[in-house]
Amino acid sequence: MTWDHDRLPAPLASARRGLEEWRSSGRKPHRIPAPLWRAAVRCAARYGLCPTARALGLDYNSLKRRVNAEAERPATVSSSPPAFVEFVTSDRGAPAECILEIERPGGAKLRLELRGSGIPDVADLALRFASETA
């Protein structure tokens, strides 16, 4: 995937502007600042390594190392309160009950107590909670 530099997606265009400003500031012998690398890593996760490296004028292998390092970093727990999820069940069939507790390595917990005749598919919800990064 390649783009005309005048038609870059907004996140790539923003990262490109930031890098161009840094490059024009005359600080070339110094390392690229961490916020610019973070923006590049986010773009690479969304648009791919090679297209991002080309669009931003970055070394492919340097960007790849940073993307891999970010993927290996443990997820942080969000400080925002969890959203409330209500399951509405039907009254068909025999009553059922289910209690499901999941805890992430960072300490975030999810507890579901389901009672009623139709327990919804909680496997998808549990999987999403366990794999969510923030």
ROBA-890194 format. One record per atom (N, C-alpha, C, CB): residue in three letters; atom name; z, x, y. Coordinates in steps of 0.001 Angstrom, whole numbers, padded with zeros to 6 digits. Last residue first. Glycine has a CB too. Layout:
# residues N
Ala/CA/Z/X/Y
...
***
This chain:
# residues 134
Ala/N/026929/-006151/-002049
Ala/CA/027765/-006247/-000834
Ala/C/028182/-007669/-000579
Ala/CB/027022/-005705/000388
Thr/N/025629/-006210/-004468
Thr/CA/026115/-004936/-003946
Thr/C/026979/-005066/-002719
Thr/CB/024975/-004057/-003634
Glu/N/025782/-008092/-007481
Glu/CA/025657/-008076/-006024
Glu/C/026301/-006812/-005473
Glu/CB/026306/-009338/-005397
Ser/N/026300/-008292/-010168
Ser/CA/025316/-007307/-009747
Ser/C/025152/-007221/-008243
Ser/CB/024004/-007617/-010364
Ala/N/028230/-010295/-010422
Ala/CA/028522/-008967/-010974
Ala/C/027552/-007907/-010457
Ala/CB/028472/-009009/-012498
Phe/N/026890/-012481/-009259
Phe/CA/028113/-011960/-008671
Phe/C/028377/-010533/-009130
Phe/CB/029292/-012853/-009025
Arg/N/024727/-012802/-011061
Arg/CA/024481/-012492/-009644
Arg/C/025710/-011909/-008981
Arg/CB/024037/-013741/-008892
Leu/N/026148/-013422/-013402
Leu/CA/025289/-012236/-013348
Leu/C/025018/-011836/-011917
Leu/CB/023972/-012486/-014077
Ala/N/027337/-015846/-012665
Ala/CA/028163/-014698/-013032
Ala/C/027372/-013395/-012940
Ala/CB/028721/-014876/-014446
Leu/N/025059/-017443/-012244
Leu/CA/026003/-017203/-011156
Leu/C/026852/-015960/-011447
Leu/CB/026908/-018436/-010946
Asp/N/023983/-017418/-014855
Asp/CA/023208/-016891/-013732
Asp/C/024122/-016557/-012556
Asp/CB/022130/-017902/-013297
Ala/N/026050/-018636/-016319
Ala/CA/025632/-017274/-016640
Ala/C/024867/-016652/-015478
Ala/CB/024770/-017263/-017905
Val/N/026548/-021245/-015854
Val/CA/027282/-020287/-015022
Val/C/026846/-018853/-015287
Val/CB/028778/-020421/-015262
Asp/N/025006/-024110/-015854
Asp/CA/024737/-022769/-016365
Asp/C/025400/-021743/-015448
Asp/CB/023204/-022508/-016473
Pro/N/027623/-026621/-015733
Pro/CA/026336/-026026/-015361
Pro/C/026199/-024619/-015930
Pro/CB/026182/-025993/-013834
Ile/N/028962/-028877/-017930
Ile/CA/029202/-027568/-017328
Ile/C/027847/-026946/-017006
Ile/CB/030042/-026641/-018280
Gly/N/029584/-032054/-017914
Gly/CA/028394/-031208/-017889
Gly/C/028665/-029891/-017192
Gly/CB/027247/-031928/-017206
Ser/N/032069/-033285/-017893
Ser/CA/031187/-033510/-019031
Ser/C/029976/-032606/-019039
Ser/CB/030740/-034926/-019049
Gly/N/034786/-031133/-016919
Gly/CA/033914/-032300/-016822
Gly/C/032974/-032356/-017997
Gly/CB/033124/-032282/-015522
Arg/N/035607/-028243/-015184
Arg/CA/036050/-029325/-016059
Arg/C/035095/-030492/-015872
Arg/CB/037530/-029748/-015755
Leu/N/035906/-024885/-014544
Leu/CA/034975/-026000/-014644
Leu/C/035511/-027021/-015641
Leu/CB/033567/-025508/-015064
Glu/N/036759/-022429/-012552
Glu/CA/037409/-023387/-013437
Glu/C/036541/-024629/-013440
Glu/CB/038886/-023708/-012982
Leu/N/036097/-019105/-011945
Leu/CA/035509/-020433/-012003
Leu/C/036308/-021269/-012996
Leu/CB/034003/-020368/-012403
Arg/N/036616/-016406/-009936
Arg/CA/037237/-017242/-010960
Arg/C/036629/-018630/-010851
Arg/CB/038800/-017289/-010802
Leu/N/035966/-013137/-009090
Leu/CA/035384/-014476/-009115
Leu/C/036059/-015231/-010245
Leu/CB/033818/-014435/-009300
Lys/N/036912/-010395/-007013
Lys/CA/037108/-011254/-008181
Lys/C/036422/-012592/-007984
Lys/CB/038601/-011462/-008455
Ala/N/036624/-006972/-006191
Ala/CA/036281/-008357/-005878
Ala/C/036364/-009196/-007149
Ala/CB/034862/-008451/-005248
Gly/N/036998/-004344/-007061
Gly/CA/038157/-005212/-006938
Gly/C/037853/-006654/-006593
Gly/CB/039052/-004672/-005926
Gly/N/034930/-002663/-007698
Gly/CA/035534/-002505/-006380
Gly/C/036725/-003418/-006145
Gly/CB/034510/-002754/-005327
Pro/N/034042/-003610/-010202
Pro/CA/034792/-002353/-010136
Pro/C/035490/-002146/-008787
Pro/CB/033861/-001188/-010407
Arg/N/034659/-007188/-010216
Arg/CA/033809/-006030/-009969
Arg/C/034654/-004765/-009962
Arg/CB/033045/-006181/-008635
Glu/N/035528/-009599/-012559
Glu/CA/036026/-008672/-011550
Glu/C/035078/-007490/-011444
Glu/CB/037459/-008196/-011890
Ile/N/035595/-012996/-013431
Ile/CA/034805/-011771/-013365
Ile/C/035408/-010903/-012283
Ile/CB/033291/-012065/-013083
Glu/N/036387/-015689/-015492
Glu/CA/036884/-014735/-014499
Glu/C/036062/-013463/-014598
Glu/CB/038402/-014434/-014708
Leu/N/036128/-019051/-016229
Leu/CA/035415/-017774/-016258
Leu/C/035967/-016900/-015145
Leu/CB/033868/-017974/-016102
Ile/N/036793/-021768/-018165
Ile/CA/037369/-020900/-017142
Ile/C/036712/-019535/-017316
Ile/CB/038952/-020811/-017257
Cys/N/035825/-025034/-018937
Cys/CA/035476/-023619/-018992
Cys/C/036181/-022900/-017856
Cys/CB/033937/-023413/-018911
Glu/N/035447/-028005/-020790
Glu/CA/036235/-027199/-019865
Glu/C/035867/-025736/-020056
Glu/CB/037760/-027422/-020081
Ala/N/034145/-031348/-021134
Ala/CA/034163/-029923/-021472
Ala/C/034991/-029181/-020424
Ala/CB/032711/-029340/-021551
Pro/N/033751/-034578/-022585
Pro/CA/034319/-033699/-021571
Pro/C/034365/-032246/-022051
Pro/CB/035719/-034171/-021193
Ala/N/030534/-035489/-023980
Ala/CA/031978/-035300/-024122
Ala/C/032493/-034366/-023032
Ala/CB/032321/-034739/-025523
Gly/N/027981/-037230/-021987
Gly/CA/028502/-036414/-023075
Gly/C/030016/-036301/-023068
Gly/CB/027904/-035050/-023011
Arg/N/027670/-037453/-018437
Arg/CA/027123/-037657/-019781
Arg/C/027821/-036744/-020785
Arg/CB/025600/-037399/-019792
Asp/N/028188/-037299/-015745
Asp/CA/029208/-037884/-016618
Asp/C/028698/-038142/-018023
Asp/CB/029715/-039172/-016027
Ser/N/027356/-034120/-014189
Ser/CA/027066/-035502/-014564
Ser/C/028151/-036001/-015516
Ser/CB/025657/-035620/-015221
Thr/N/028735/-032183/-011494
Thr/CA/028383/-032414/-012893
Thr/C/028088/-033888/-013128
Thr/CB/029512/-031941/-013823
Val/N/028292/-029859/-009062
Val/CA/028391/-031299/-009281
Val/C/027896/-031546/-010696
Val/CB/027560/-032129/-008211
Phe/N/030002/-027116/-007918
Phe/CA/029102/-027604/-008950
Phe/C/029343/-029092/-009111
Phe/CB/029309/-026847/-010298
Glu/N/030193/-025317/-004952
Glu/CA/030639/-026501/-005670
Glu/C/029575/-026915/-006674
Glu/CB/030949/-027657/-004694
Val/N/031275/-022378/-003580
Val/CA/030202/-022974/-004363
Val/C/030781/-024156/-005129
Val/CB/029552/-021931/-005333
Phe/N/031913/-020606/-000650
Phe/CA/032367/-021625/-001580
Phe/C/031169/-022230/-002282
Phe/CB/033184/-022711/-000857
Ala/N/031672/-017076/-000230
Ala/CA/031190/-018424/000044
Ala/C/031711/-019377/-001018
Ala/CB/029648/-018460/000096
Pro/N/034366/-014806/000529
Pro/CA/033304/-015316/-000341
Pro/C/032910/-016740/000045
Pro/CB/033752/-015275/-001808
Pro/N/034748/-013203/003719
Pro/CA/035248/-014058/002646
Pro/C/034100/-014595/001798
Pro/CB/036067/-015218/003223
Ser/N/033836/-009764/004244
Ser/CA/033712/-011180/004582
Ser/C/034208/-012032/003414
Ser/CB/032243/-011538/004934
Ser/N/033825/-007211/003404
Ser/CA/035077/-007687/003971
Ser/C/035018/-009166/004341
Ser/CB/035434/-006868/005188
Ser/N/032393/-006249/000280
Ser/CA/032245/-006857/001594
Ser/C/033595/-007350/002105
Ser/CB/031235/-008013/001544
Val/N/032743/-003198/-001320
Val/CA/033105/-004612/-001319
Val/C/033025/-005126/000109
Val/CB/034529/-004835/-001917
Thr/N/030037/-001028/-002108
Thr/CA/031258/-001323/-001372
Thr/C/031494/-002818/-001378
Thr/CB/031181/-000788/000073
Ala/N/028842/000632/-005023
Ala/CA/028745/-000460/-004056
Ala/C/030083/-000665/-003367
Ala/CB/028289/-001763/-004742
Pro/N/028425/004151/-005354
Pro/CA/029063/002888/-005749
Pro/C/028983/001868/-004625
Pro/CB/030532/003122/-006144
Arg/N/025236/005716/-005428
Arg/CA/026480/005499/-004691
Arg/C/027090/004180/-005125
Arg/CB/026235/005513/-003160
Glu/N/022773/005763/-006590
Glu/CA/023901/006213/-007417
Glu/C/025251/005979/-006749
Glu/CB/023748/007684/-007740
Ala/N/021090/004992/-004549
Ala/CA/021173/004129/-005727
Ala/C/022367/004493/-006602
Ala/CB/019886/004219/-006542
Glu/N/021323/007171/-002849
Glu/CA/021837/005873/-002409
Glu/C/022012/004933/-003605
Glu/CB/020889/005241/-001364
Ala/N/019986/009092/-004350
Ala/CA/021402/009289/-004046
Ala/C/022043/007966/-003618
Ala/CB/021576/010355/-002939
Asn/N/017389/008010/-004324
Asn/CA/018113/008143/-005591
Asn/C/019611/008316/-005362
Asn/CB/017570/009328/-006392
Val/N/016831/008254/-001585
Val/CA/016804/006931/-002220
Val/C/017589/006973/-003526
Val/CB/015342/006467/-002478
Arg/N/016961/011040/-001320
Arg/CA/017918/010194/-000597
Arg/C/017968/008777/-001176
Arg/CB/017553/010136/000893
Arg/N/014828/011848/-002930
Arg/CA/016187/012320/-003226
Arg/C/017227/011429/-002546
Arg/CB/016363/013787/-002770
Lys/N/012691/010594/-001550
Lys/CA/013018/010190/-002924
Lys/C/014435/010617/-003296
Lys/CB/012007/010794/-003918
Leu/N/012637/012056/000817
Leu/CA/012954/010629/000857
Leu/C/013374/010146/-000528
Leu/CB/011744/009813/001370
Ser/N/011867/014518/-000230
Ser/CA/013138/014400/000501
Ser/C/013578/012943/000552
Ser/CB/013004/014973/001937
Asn/N/009365/013880/-001333
Asn/CA/010459/014307/-002212
Asn/C/011821/014227/-001528
Asn/CB/010215/015727/-002692
Tyr/N/007834/013167/000994
Tyr/CA/008043/012221/-000103
Tyr/C/009260/012604/-000940
Tyr/CB/006799/012153/-000991
Asp/N/008684/013750/004284
Asp/CA/008387/014389/003014
Asp/C/008778/013426/001880
Asp/CB/009143/015757/002886
Leu/N/007398/011358/006677
Leu/CA/008482/012074/006004
Leu/C/007989/012721/004716
Leu/CB/009647/011123/005703
Gly/N/006007/009548/008284
Gly/CA/005745/010979/008404
Gly/C/006850/011827/007792
Gly/CB/005567/011350/009853
Leu/N/006197/006872/007959
Leu/CA/007212/007499/008793
Leu/C/006996/009003/008974
Leu/CB/008570/007254/008200
Ala/N/004054/006262/006298
Ala/CA/004184/005550/007572
Ala/C/005152/006249/008518
Ala/CB/004647/004120/007329
Arg/N/004596/007965/004066
Arg/CA/003368/008097/004874
Arg/C/003542/007484/006255
Arg/CB/002181/007433/004160
Ala/N/007045/006958/003155
Ala/CA/006931/008367/003546
Ala/C/005706/008580/004430
Ala/CB/006850/009273/002298
Thr/N/006252/004310/002564
Thr/CA/007249/004578/003602
Thr/C/007151/006015/004087
Thr/CB/008663/004293/003080
Pro/N/004401/004641/000477
Pro/CA/003990/004014/001733
Pro/C/004966/004293/002883
Pro/CB/003852/002517/001536
Cys/N/006178/006014/-001420
Cys/CA/004975/006638/-000866
Cys/C/004517/005970/000430
Cys/CB/003853/006594/-001887
Leu/N/008343/004105/-001939
Leu/CA/008525/005480/-001461
Leu/C/007301/006030/-000748
Leu/CB/008872/006380/-002614
Gly/N/008484/000674/-000817
Gly/CA/008067/001726/-001733
Gly/C/008167/003104/-001094
Gly/CB/006649/001476/-002201
Tyr/N/009555/-001323/000747
Tyr/CA/008099/-001142/000776
Tyr/C/007582/-000063/-000178
Tyr/CB/007670/-000804/002168
Arg/N/012359/-001392/000234
Arg/CA/011598/-002629/000436
Arg/C/010097/-002448/000251
Arg/CB/011865/-003171/001812
Ala/N/013205/001169/-000052
Ala/CA/013644/000193/-001049
Ala/C/012806/-001082/-000958
Ala/CB/015138/-000137/-000862
Ala/N/012149/002268/002263
Ala/CA/011605/002686/000969
Ala/C/011998/001701/-000125
Ala/CB/012093/004100/000608
Cys/N/013820/001092/004181
Cys/CA/012383/000776/004167
Cys/C/011765/001127/002819
Cys/CB/011651/001530/005296
Arg/N/016239/002318/003530
Arg/CA/016113/000850/003440
Arg/C/014645/000431/003387
Arg/CB/016813/000169/004642
Val/N/015512/004974/004078
Val/CA/015882/004598/002708
Val/C/015777/003086/002524
Val/CB/017316/005078/002377
Ala/N/015132/004829/006850
Ala/CA/014008/005189/005983
Ala/C/014284/004782/004535
Ala/CB/013730/006702/006064
Ala/N/017728/004244/007688
Ala/CA/016652/003287/007961
Ala/C/015454/003559/007056
Ala/CB/016227/003355/009444
Arg/N/018976/006614/006877
Arg/CA/019380/005324/006281
Arg/C/018307/004267/006498
Arg/CB/020720/004841/006880
Trp/N/017701/008467/008558
Trp/CA/017499/008546/007105
Trp/C/017871/007217/006444
Trp/CB/018338/009701/006497
Leu/N/018745/007598/010981
Leu/CA/017291/007534/010768
Leu/C/016969/007628/009285
Leu/CB/016573/008663/011539
Pro/N/021489/008126/010648
Pro/CA/021025/006735/010826
Pro/C/019516/006580/010617
Pro/CB/021393/006240/012222
Ala/N/021466/011035/010329
Ala/CA/021767/010137/009209
Ala/C/021307/008696/009450
Ala/CB/023256/010149/008937
Pro/N/018778/012868/011912
Pro/CA/020088/012202/011930
Pro/C/020239/011181/010795
Pro/CB/020299/011508/013274
Ile/N/017213/015663/010512
Ile/CA/017029/014273/010925
Ile/C/018394/013588/010868
Ile/CB/015974/013531/010010
Arg/N/018425/018872/011670
Arg/CA/018152/017878/010633
Arg/C/017965/016487/011239
Arg/CB/019290/017856/009604
His/N/016754/020948/014096
His/CA/017912/020299/013501
His/C/017480/019255/012480
His/CB/018778/019657/014583
Pro/N/014426/021799/015220
Pro/CA/015054/022688/014241
Pro/C/016239/022040/013529
Pro/CB/015510/023957/014921
Lys/N/013790/019571/017020
Lys/CA/013122/019757/015723
Lys/C/013838/020714/014764
Lys/CB/011736/020261/015955
Arg/N/014530/018424/019406
Arg/CA/015573/018881/018486
Arg/C/015011/019177/017097
Arg/CB/016680/017835/018384
Gly/N/012817/017218/021203
Gly/CA/012892/018673/021199
Gly/C/013957/019234/020279
Gly/CB/013137/019158/022573
Ser/N/012278/014555/021161
Ser/CA/013440/014978/021943
Ser/C/013605/016497/021978
Ser/CB/014696/014346/021381
Ser/N/010317/013775/019467
Ser/CA/009891/014146/020817
Ser/C/011047/014662/021673
Ser/CB/009245/012954/021500
Arg/N/011807/013083/017193
Arg/CA/010892/014226/017146
Arg/C/010490/014692/018541
Arg/CB/009647/013869/016346
Trp/N/013134/010802/018131
Trp/CA/013897/011986/017736
Trp/C/013001/013227/017741
Trp/CB/014525/011784/016340
Glu/N/010920/009114/018539
Glu/CA/011789/009466/019658
Glu/C/012591/010725/019348
Glu/CB/012734/008305/019990
Glu/N/009966/008958/015909
Glu/CA/009112/009528/016961
Glu/C/009939/009940/018167
Glu/CB/008032/008523/017385
Leu/N/012122/007695/014654
Leu/CA/011762/009064/014264
Leu/C/010880/009726/015321
Leu/CB/011040/009062/012907
Gly/N/012025/005206/015980
Gly/CA/013232/006039/016019
Gly/C/012932/007483/015679
Gly/CB/014278/005498/015063
Arg/N/009467/004316/015226
Arg/CA/009778/004565/016645
Arg/C/010995/005480/016779
Arg/CB/010034/003231/017389
Arg/N/009895/004042/012449
Arg/CA/008895/004991/012950
Arg/C/009152/005335/014424
Arg/CB/007475/004411/012781
Ala/N/011751/001986/012392
Ala/CA/012126/003308/011873
Ala/C/011168/004373/012387
Ala/CB/012140/003305/010329
Ser/N/010111/-000050/013473
Ser/CA/011349/000340/014145
Ser/C/011791/001733/013697
Ser/CB/012460/-000687/013864
Ala/N/008117/-000224/011541
Ala/CA/007761/000117/012917
Ala/C/008983/000597/013684
Ala/CB/007131/-001088/013626
Leu/N/009618/-001037/009322
Leu/CA/008939/000261/009308
Leu/C/008578/000702/010726
Leu/CB/007672/000195/008436
Pro/N/010479/-003592/010195
Pro/CA/011458/-002550/009867
Pro/C/010836/-001147/009849
Pro/CB/012092/-002846/008513
Ala/N/007862/-004917/010747
Ala/CA/008855/-004640/011789
Ala/C/009880/-003565/011408
Ala/CB/009579/-005906/012130
Pro/N/004986/-003387/009215
Pro/CA/006050/-004402/009206
Pro/C/007157/-003966/010181
Pro/CB/006630/-004603/007747
Leu/N/002330/-002153/011316
Leu/CA/003416/-001910/010367
Leu/C/004374/-003090/010363
Leu/CB/004169/-000607/010714
Arg/N/-000017/-001998/012821
Arg/CA/000333/-003247/012137
Arg/C/001400/-003031/011069
Arg/CB/-000908/-003866/011506
Asp/N/-000611/000462/013769
Asp/CA/-000420/-000583/014772
Asp/C/000051/-001887/014145
Asp/CB/-001709/-000816/015539
His/N/-001094/001941/011501
His/CA/000162/002173/012207
His/C/000420/001161/013311
His/CB/000171/003555/012788
Asp/N/-002167/000111/008774
Asp/CA/-002596/000651/010047
Asp/C/-001303/000803/010856
Asp/CB/-003681/-000286/010778
Trp/N/-000746/000899/005613
Trp/CA/-000867/000047/006785
Trp/C/-001498/000833/007917
Trp/CB/000503/-000511/007208
Thr/N/-000981/000744/002058
Thr/CA/-001028/001491/003313
Thr/C/-001245/000526/004454
Thr/CB/-002139/002564/003288
Met/N/000000/000845/-001158
Met/CA/000000/000000/000000
Met/C/000000/000900/001234
Met/CB/001215/-000966/-000009
***
